[in-house]
Amino acid sequence: MADLSSEIRLAVDSGVTALGLNSVIKSLRDAKAKLIVVASKNKESTMQDIAHMAKVANVPMEIFEGNPMELGAVCGKPFSVSAVSVIEEGNSNILKRDKK
């Protein structure tokens, strides 16, 4: 099965995603998010906020092993992305991945 980075990129390219903390929070509040991916090297308070909101919304959360700049690069963006919300997976299998 493909790794998380390639599944994120495929979801961004072919599906519907929300990038960044504010957009992720909005997708959770609007009950649109199906999966949250968060960069592991975020501030602790950011990690706790996202984890809490995902738990309340009953949305799974995966940790991307890297900093927000690396997550942004995976998404094909020239800026840092602290978190990604997958709303529609498109051609990716990110929602069917085996969780480690």
N, C-alpha and C positions, 0 to 999 in steps of 0.2 A: 504494500500500500504506500502511496506517496507520502512524503514527509509534510509536516505542518506548513512550512514555508511555501511549498509549491501549491498546496491546497488553498492557502490564504490568497496567493496571487491569482489563482484560477477563479476563486470566488469574487475577488475584486474586479477582475476582467470580464467575467461572464454573468455574474449575479448582481445582487443588490446588497451593498454594504454601507455602513456608516463609519467614518474615520474620525478619531479624536474623542477626547473625554466628554465634551458637551454633547456631541452627536450620539455617542454610545448611551449616555444617560437618558437622552430623549427617546432613543429607540427602546430602552428598557421601560420607561414610563408609559410609552404608547403601546406597550405589549407587542412590539414588532420583532424584537430580537429573538433569534433562535439559538445563537451561540455568541459568546464574548471571548475574544482573544486579547490578552493584555501582555505588554512587554514586561519581562521580569525585573528589569532595572528601573522601574518607576519609583517615585517617592512612596514610602510606606503608607502615607495617608491616602494617596491615590489608589493604591492597591486595595486598601481596606474599604474605601468607599465603593469601588467597583464590585468587589467581592460581596459586600453587603447588599447592594442593589440587585445583583444577579441572583443571590440567594432568595431575596424577597420575591423577585419576579419568577423564580423557579426556572432560571435559564442557566445552562451549563457554562462554565468558564474554563478556558485553557490558558496556560502560561506559555508565551513565546519566549524562548531562552535567548534574550538579547535586549539591547536598549531601544528606546523609542526611535532613534535614528535608523537602526537596523530594521525595525518593523516597518518604518516608512519606506525604506528601500525595497523591502519585500512586496509592499503594496504598489510599487512603481512611482512613488512620490519623492520629490526632492526635499522633503521636510520630515521632521519627527512625527510619529504617530504613537501615542501612548496606548491606545486601545482600538480594536476593530469590532464592530457588531455585524454579524452575518444575519441579514434579513431574509434573503433568498440565496441559496447556494449556487445557483446557475449550473454550470457543467462540472463543478467540483464535487468531491465526496466528503467535504469537511464535516458535515453533520453525521456521517456514517463512520468516521475514524474510530479506531480502537483507542480508548483513553488509557494513557499509561499512568 
